[in-house]
């Protein structure tokens, strides 16, 4: 039986740790565009998606014709490589443009598909039960992680598979925050914290940490110009600092990012 006080402590610490990543108002007020915008073009998928440990873990639980739910689906990187054996894919996202890309990709891959616009877990009751639930690079956006994980589990018949950076996705920018703003960024939470929460909630969660040497933690960023534009937006830097940022990026090439695959089989 899960210990309620232990769960409460873990959930509170997760929420507090995520809150510590808020950008100070005096910096945010200088941003020319909102730093958290997710450009759709960075989430559109290629025909040849690198097959990762996360994909293989989800695929191992699927039978021919099974269904997959992709929470925070973006363009479908987490679920399109599961077709086949998956015959039906369902995408959930809070951005209609992402869902439009998801639908196009599912049609191109030859799968039945449905899309649901909304935020997880608020929309969970509207979404049908499926065989496998996947959720890539969303957990660090969920301050209320307990209900988030519970609803992922409730929608799955066989397995839940999450993929996330080992550390907060903005950790890659921490040296840049120090360089450009003299701002020290947090170091928590991390993927092991999520595993502890999942296990305390009663899920038999496992974790595998691996190096992403393909996308370098940058989604579909393909050019130096895209990397520069995205970094400038994330760092709330004005156009007048573009050359300075470009020089910094040239001197600091990206390195592989530690990625965690977290999964469990549904026990009910």
C-alpha positions in Angstrom: 0.0 0.0 0.0 1.5 3.4 -1.0 2.4 5.7 1.9 0.3 8.8 1.4 2.7 11.0 3.4 5.6 9.8 1.2 3.6 10.5 -1.9 2.7 14.0 -0.8 6.3 14.8 0.0 7.6 13.6 -3.4 4.8 15.4 -5.3 5.4 18.7 -3.4 9.1 18.5 -4.0 8.6 17.9 -7.7 6.2 20.9 -7.9 8.6 23.1 -6.0 11.6 22.1 -8.1 9.8 22.8 -11.3 8.7 26.2 -10.0 12.3 27.1 -9.4 12.9 27.1 -13.2 10.7 30.1 -13.7 12.5 32.9 -15.4 12.9 36.0 -13.3 10.4 38.7 -14.2 13.1 41.3 -14.8 14.6 39.1 -17.5 11.3 37.8 -18.9 10.1 41.4 -19.4 13.0 41.9 -21.8 12.0 39.1 -24.1 10.9 40.1 -27.6 8.8 36.9 -28.0 7.6 34.4 -25.3 10.5 32.0 -24.6 8.4 28.9 -24.3 6.9 28.9 -27.8 7.4 25.5 -29.5 7.7 26.1 -33.2 5.7 23.4 -35.1 8.5 22.9 -37.7 10.7 21.5 -34.9 8.2 18.7 -34.3 7.3 17.7 -37.8 8.7 14.2 -38.4 11.0 12.8 -41.1 10.2 9.6 -43.0 13.2 8.0 -41.3 12.9 8.4 -37.5 15.8 7.1 -35.5 14.7 4.0 -33.6 15.4 4.5 -29.9 15.3 2.4 -26.8 12.0 4.1 -26.0 10.5 3.0 -29.3 11.7 -0.5 -28.8 10.3 -0.7 -25.3 6.9 0.4 -26.5 6.9 -1.9 -29.6 7.8 -4.9 -27.4 4.4 -4.7 -25.7 2.4 -4.3 -29.0 0.6 -7.0 -31.0 -0.5 -6.6 -34.6 -3.3 -4.0 -34.9 -2.9 -2.7 -31.4 -3.6 0.9 -30.4 -1.2 3.6 -29.1 -2.0 6.8 -27.3 0.7 9.5 -27.7 0.4 12.2 -25.0 2.0 15.5 -25.9 2.3 14.1 -29.3 3.7 17.0 -31.3 4.2 15.7 -34.8 4.3 12.0 -33.8 7.9 11.0 -33.2 6.9 8.8 -30.2 4.3 6.8 -32.0 4.8 6.8 -35.8 7.7 4.3 -35.5 5.3 1.9 -33.8 3.3 1.5 -37.0 3.2 -1.5 -37.6 2.5 -3.3 -35.4 0.2 -0.5 -34.1 -2.8 -0.1 -36.3 -4.4 2.9 -34.5 -2.6 5.9 -33.1 -4.2 8.6 -31.0 -2.6 12.0 -30.4 -3.2 14.4 -27.6 -1.7 17.9 -27.7 -2.6 21.4 -26.6 -1.6 22.9 -29.9 -3.9 22.3 -32.9 -1.1 22.9 -35.4 0.8 20.0 -33.8 -2.3 17.8 -34.1 -2.7 18.7 -37.7 0.9 17.5 -38.3 0.2 14.4 -36.3 -2.8 13.6 -38.5 -0.9 14.1 -41.7 1.9 11.8 -40.4 -0.5 9.1 -39.3 -2.2 9.1 -42.7 1.2 8.9 -44.4 2.2 6.0 -42.3 -1.1 4.2 -43.1 -2.6 4.1 -39.6 -6.1 4.8 -38.3 -5.8 7.9 -36.2 -7.7 10.3 -33.9 -6.6 13.6 -32.4 -7.7 15.3 -29.1 -7.0 18.9 -28.4 -6.3 19.7 -24.7 -3.9 19.4 -21.8 -3.2 16.2 -20.0 -4.6 15.0 -17.6 -7.6 17.4 -17.9 -8.6 15.8 -21.2 -8.0 12.2 -20.1 -11.6 11.2 -19.6 -12.3 12.1 -23.3 -9.6 9.8 -24.6 -10.3 6.1 -25.1 -8.3 3.3 -23.5 -5.5 1.9 -25.6 -3.0 -0.9 -25.5 0.2 1.2 -25.0 0.6 4.8 -23.9 3.7 6.7 -24.9 4.7 10.2 -23.6 7.9 11.8 -24.8 9.5 14.9 -23.4 6.4 16.2 -21.6 6.9 15.2 -17.9 9.0 18.2 -17.0 6.0 20.4 -18.1 3.7 18.7 -15.6 3.9 20.3 -12.1 1.0 18.1 -11.0 2.9 14.9 -11.9 0.9 12.5 -9.7 -2.4 12.8 -11.6 -0.5 13.1 -14.8 1.1 9.6 -14.3 -2.0 8.1 -12.9 -4.1 9.0 -15.9 -1.4 7.7 -18.3 -1.6 4.4 -16.4 -5.4 4.4 -16.4 -5.6 4.7 -20.2 -3.2 1.8 -20.9 -4.1 -1.9 -21.1 -0.5 -3.1 -21.4 2.3 -0.7 -20.9 3.2 3.0 -20.3 6.4 4.3 -21.8 7.8 7.8 -21.0 10.9 9.4 -22.5 12.5 12.4 -20.9 15.8 14.1 -20.6 17.7 12.9 -17.5 17.6 16.5 -16.3 15.3 19.4 -17.0 15.4 20.1 -20.8 16.5 23.7 -20.1 19.6 22.4 -18.3 21.5 22.5 -21.5 21.1 26.2 -21.4 22.3 26.7 -17.9 25.9 27.7 -18.8 24.4 30.2 -21.2 22.2 31.7 -18.6 25.3 32.2 -16.4 27.3 33.6 -19.3 24.6 36.1 -20.6 22.7 36.9 -17.5 24.9 35.8 -14.6 22.0 33.7 -13.5 22.5 30.3 -11.8 19.8 27.8 -12.8 18.4 24.9 -10.7 19.6 21.3 -11.0 16.4 19.5 -10.0 14.2 17.6 -10.6 15.5 14.7 -12.7 14.2 11.5 -14.2 15.1 9.4 -11.1 12.7 11.7 -9.1 9.9 10.8 -11.5 10.7 7.1 -11.1 10.5 7.4 -7.3 7.1 9.1 -7.7 5.8 6.4 -10.1 7.0 3.6 -7.8 5.5 5.2 -4.7 2.2 5.5 -6.6 2.3 1.8 -7.0 3.7 1.4 -10.6 6.5 -1.1 -11.2 8.5 1.6 -13.0 11.9 0.8 -14.5 14.4 3.2 -16.0 17.1 3.0 -18.7 19.4 6.0 -19.3 21.0 6.3 -22.7 22.9 8.9 -24.8 21.0 10.7 -27.5 23.7 11.2 -30.1 21.3 11.8 -33.0 19.0 14.7 -32.1 21.4 16.0 -29.4 18.4 16.9 -27.3 17.3 19.5 -29.8 14.3 17.9 -31.5 14.5 18.5 -35.2 16.9 21.5 -35.1 18.9 21.0 -38.3 20.9 24.1 -38.9 23.1 26.6 -37.0 20.5 29.3 -37.8 17.7 27.3 -36.2 19.8 26.6 -33.1 20.7 30.3 -32.9 17.1 31.5 -33.2 15.8 29.0 -30.7 18.6 29.7 -28.1 18.0 33.5 -28.4 14.3 33.0 -27.8 14.8 30.6 -24.8 17.4 33.0 -23.3 15.2 36.1 -23.7 18.0 37.8 -25.6 17.4 40.8 -27.9 18.5 40.9 -31.6 21.4 43.2 -30.5 23.0 40.2 -28.9 22.7 37.8 -31.8 26.4 38.0 -32.9 27.5 37.5 -29.3 25.3 34.4 -29.0 26.4 33.1 -32.4 30.0 33.3 -31.3 29.2 31.5 -28.0 27.5 28.7 -29.8 30.3 28.3 -32.3 32.7 27.9 -29.4 30.4 25.5 -27.5 29.2 22.7 -29.9 26.4 20.6 -28.6 27.2 17.2 -26.9 25.0 14.1 -26.6 22.2 14.5 -24.1 21.4 11.8 -21.5 17.9 10.5 -22.1 15.8 8.4 -19.7 13.2 5.8 -20.8 10.8 5.1 -17.9 8.3 2.4 -18.3 6.0 0.0 -16.5 3.5 -2.7 -17.3 -0.1 -2.2 -16.2 -0.9 -4.5 -13.4 -4.7 -4.4 -13.2 
